Amino acid sequence: MSKTVEAQNSGYRFMPGVSQYSCGIGALPGFTIERVRFADPVPLQAGFERIAKILRDAGRPLTAFGACELRSPAPFTEEGFKAFNAIYIKTLIEWGIMKDGVNPVARSNVCPKLDPPAEPCFHAFCYTVPASRAPESFVVAGSGESVEGKANYRDHIVSPGDTSPAGMLAKAKWVLNGRFLEEEFHGEMMGKPFTGRSLMGYDNTKQTFNTVWVSDMQTSIFTSEGKGENGNKVITLEGKANCPATGRKDIPMKTVFRVISPDKHVFEMFNDGARTMEITYTRK
């Protein structure tokens, strides 16, 4: 099991990763994680300045900064990635967050195909706030499809350029040493392009399956928990979510994963008892 370390004066613990980012953070007892999404991407330096002001206004120390979501114009070259991280890490050191080469901040970095930014920018970030009896909250870093700790990323990418079912399966399995399954969905919803991402794992302590779901149709994060049946060929998870269209909050939600055959899986999502989404996976 991956160890966690408490980040000093932060309100969270983290799973150590690499110098650029940690594997993820979890709020300590008595704290919860808040997510702030900028209306438009904010360039790196200006983003750090805005984050510092938001933390000050919230009465939180800079060390409460725990995770961020970045947007970049295109994939970095090896040298470009090193130069970017030198600037990014410098701020974390100045803020007293990163010490002795250990970085507790979780991070993801996406290069949008549509309307990419002109330079690396902040899309959103997370920080901790005191909260009594708050439910557990966490953030998982976006893990690249490459083996960490090597001389470069280019030569160690999992199934590079392979978009076949076998290639995508290999990429999906490569998250936190196989402990979690990460999936990304692309399609249309209500006539508009739609992208969603899920992370699913099994909690050995609670003996339950857990998922996290996010999409570009909403700003809230949907988490769910449940059990498997029939040898885990059917996994049903339940939780509550908010509706961005109606403003309703804490709507009962349910997701069901069904293994129809070794070559066919079905994912269903139910909103307040009504099925709102179905995705069928077929091996070709």
C-alpha positions in Angstrom: 0.0 0.0 0.0 1.3 3.5 -0.9 2.4 5.5 2.1 1.1 8.9 2.9 3.0 11.8 4.4 1.5 14.8 6.2 2.5 18.1 4.6 3.5 20.7 7.1 1.0 23.4 8.0 -1.2 22.3 5.1 -4.3 20.5 6.2 -3.6 17.5 3.9 -1.5 14.4 3.5 0.0 13.3 0.2 1.3 10.2 -1.6 4.9 10.9 -2.6 5.5 10.9 -6.4 8.2 12.7 -8.4 9.8 16.1 -8.1 7.2 17.7 -10.4 4.2 16.5 -8.5 2.8 14.1 -5.9 0.5 11.1 -6.7 -2.4 12.7 -4.8 -3.5 14.5 -1.6 -6.2 13.7 1.0 -7.6 16.2 3.5 -6.6 15.6 7.1 -9.3 15.1 9.8 -10.9 18.5 10.5 -10.3 19.8 7.0 -11.8 19.5 3.5 -10.6 20.3 0.0 -12.0 23.2 -1.9 -11.6 23.5 -5.7 -11.5 26.9 -7.5 -11.9 27.0 -11.3 -10.8 30.2 -13.2 -13.3 31.5 -15.7 -10.5 31.6 -18.2 -7.0 30.1 -18.2 -4.5 32.2 -16.3 -0.8 32.3 -17.2 1.5 30.7 -14.7 3.0 33.7 -12.9 -0.3 35.6 -12.8 -2.0 32.4 -11.7 0.3 32.0 -8.7 -0.4 35.6 -7.7 -4.2 35.1 -7.9 -3.9 31.8 -6.0 -1.9 33.6 -3.2 -4.6 36.3 -3.0 -7.4 33.8 -2.8 -5.6 31.9 0.0 -5.0 35.1 1.9 -8.6 36.2 1.6 -9.7 32.8 2.8 -7.4 33.1 5.8 -5.3 30.2 4.7 -1.5 29.9 4.5 0.2 29.4 1.2 1.0 25.9 2.3 -2.7 25.0 2.1 -2.2 24.9 -1.7 -2.5 21.2 -2.5 -3.3 20.6 -6.2 -3.6 22.3 -9.5 -4.9 21.7 -13.0 -2.8 23.1 -15.8 -3.5 23.8 -19.5 -0.7 24.0 -22.0 -0.6 24.8 -25.8 1.1 21.6 -26.8 3.1 18.7 -25.4 6.4 19.8 -24.0 9.8 18.7 -25.3 12.1 17.2 -22.7 14.0 20.5 -22.4 10.8 22.5 -22.4 9.4 20.4 -19.6 12.5 20.9 -17.5 12.4 24.7 -18.0 8.7 24.8 -17.1 9.1 22.8 -14.0 12.1 25.0 -12.9 9.8 28.0 -12.8 6.9 26.1 -11.2 9.0 24.4 -8.5 10.7 27.7 -7.6 7.4 29.2 -6.5 6.5 26.1 -4.4 9.9 26.4 -2.6 9.4 30.2 -2.0 5.9 29.4 -0.5 7.5 26.9 1.9 5.6 24.0 0.3 8.4 22.0 -1.3 11.3 21.1 0.9 14.4 18.8 0.4 13.2 18.0 -3.1 9.8 16.5 -1.9 6.8 18.0 -3.7 3.4 17.4 -2.0 1.3 19.2 -4.6 -0.8 17.0 -7.0 -1.0 18.2 -10.6 -2.5 17.4 -14.0 -1.6 19.1 -17.3 -3.8 18.9 -20.3 -3.1 20.1 -23.9 -6.6 21.0 -25.3 -7.2 20.3 -29.0 -9.8 23.1 -29.1 -8.9 26.6 -28.2 -5.5 25.8 -26.6 -3.9 28.6 -24.5 -0.9 30.5 -25.9 1.3 29.5 -22.9 1.0 27.2 -19.9 -1.8 28.3 -17.7 -3.8 27.5 -14.5 -7.2 26.1 -15.2 -8.1 25.3 -11.5 -6.5 24.6 -8.2 -7.4 23.1 -4.8 -6.6 24.1 -1.2 -7.7 23.0 2.2 -10.0 24.8 4.7 -11.0 23.8 8.2 -14.3 21.8 8.3 -15.7 19.9 11.3 -17.1 16.5 10.5 -16.5 16.9 6.8 -16.6 13.8 4.6 -13.2 12.5 3.3 -12.0 14.5 0.3 -9.0 13.9 -2.0 -7.4 14.8 -5.3 -5.5 12.4 -7.6 -2.8 13.6 -9.8 -3.1 13.2 -13.6 -0.6 10.4 -14.3 1.1 10.5 -17.7 1.3 7.4 -19.8 5.0 7.0 -19.2 7.2 5.3 -16.6 8.5 7.7 -14.0 12.1 7.9 -12.8 13.7 7.3 -16.2 16.1 9.5 -18.1 13.3 10.8 -20.3 9.6 10.3 -21.0 9.8 9.9 -24.7 11.4 6.5 -24.7 9.2 5.0 -22.0 5.7 6.0 -23.0 3.2 3.1 -22.7 2.0 2.1 -26.2 3.1 5.3 -27.9 0.7 6.4 -30.7 -1.4 3.2 -30.3 -5.1 4.1 -30.3 -6.2 0.5 -30.8 -8.3 -1.2 -28.1 -5.3 -3.1 -26.8 -3.2 0.1 -26.8 -5.8 2.2 -25.0 -6.3 -0.7 -22.4 -2.6 -0.7 -21.7 -2.6 3.1 -21.2 -5.7 2.9 -18.9 -4.1 0.3 -16.7 -1.0 2.4 -16.2 -2.2 4.4 -13.2 -0.6 4.2 -9.8 1.0 0.8 -10.3 -2.3 -0.8 -11.5 -4.2 0.1 -8.3 -6.7 2.3 -10.2 -8.3 2.2 -13.6 -8.4 5.6 -15.4 -10.7 6.1 -18.4 -11.3 9.0 -20.7 -14.5 9.4 -22.8 -15.1 11.6 -25.9 -18.4 12.0 -27.6 -21.4 14.3 -27.9 -24.1 15.2 -25.4 -27.1 17.4 -26.3 -25.4 18.1 -29.6 -22.2 19.4 -28.1 -18.7 17.8 -27.8 -18.3 16.0 -24.5 -15.3 14.8 -22.6 -15.4 12.9 -19.3 -12.8 11.1 -17.1 -13.2 8.5 -14.4 -11.0 6.9 -11.9 -12.0 3.7 -10.3 -10.4 1.5 -7.6 -11.1 -1.0 -4.8 -10.6 0.1 -1.2 -9.1 -2.9 0.6 -9.9 -1.4 4.0 -13.6 -0.7 3.4 -14.0 -3.6 0.9 -15.8 -1.3 -1.5 -15.4 0.0 -5.1 -15.0 3.8 -5.4 -15.1 6.1 -8.4 -14.4 9.7 -9.2 -16.1 11.3 -12.3 -15.5 14.7 -13.9 -16.5 16.2 -17.2 -16.4 19.4 -19.1 -20.2 19.7 -18.7 -20.0 20.6 -15.0 -17.6 22.0 -12.4 -18.5 19.7 -9.5 -16.8 16.3 -8.9 -19.0 13.2 -8.6 -17.8 10.5 -6.2 -19.5 7.2 -5.6 -19.1 4.0 -3.6 -20.6 0.5 -3.8 -20.2 -3.3 -4.0 -19.7 -5.9 -6.7 -22.1 -8.8 -7.4 -21.9 -12.0 -9.4 -18.1 -12.3 -9.1 -17.8 -8.5 -9.7 -19.4 -8.8 -13.1 -21.9 -6.2 -12.0 -20.6 -3.3 -9.9 -23.2 -0.8 -8.6 -22.0 2.5 -7.0 -24.1 5.3 -5.5 -23.5 8.9 -4.6 -24.9 12.4 -4.9 -24.2 15.1 -7.5 -25.2 18.6 -8.5 -26.9 19.6 -11.7 -25.3 22.6 -13.5 -28.4 23.0 -15.8 -31.1 23.2 -13.0 -29.0 24.2 -10.0 -30.3 21.2 -8.0 -28.0 19.9 -5.4 -27.4 16.5 -3.8 -29.2 14.6 -6.5 -29.1 10.8 -5.9 -26.9 9.2 -8.6 -26.0 5.7 -9.5 -23.5 4.2 -11.9 -23.5 0.5 -12.9 -20.7 -1.4 -14.6 -21.7 -4.6 -16.3 -19.3 -7.2 -17.8 -21.4 -8.8 -20.6 -18.6 -10.9 -22.0 -14.8 -10.8 -22.2 -15.2 -8.6 -25.2 -18.1 -6.4 -24.1 -18.6 -4.1 -21.1 -21.5 -1.6 -20.4 -21.4 1.5 -18.3 -24.6 3.2 -17.2 -25.3 6.4 -15.2 -28.7 7.1 -13.5 -29.8 10.5 -12.4 -32.5 10.5 -9.7 -33.6 7.1 -10.9 -33.6 7.8 -14.6 -30.9 6.5 -16.9 -29.0 9.5 -18.4 -26.0 7.8 -20.0 -24.9 4.5 -21.5 -21.5 3.7 -22.9 -20.8 0.3 -24.5 -17.2 -1.0 -24.8 -16.6 -3.6 -27.5 -13.3 -5.3 -28.2 -12.5 -5.3 -31.9 
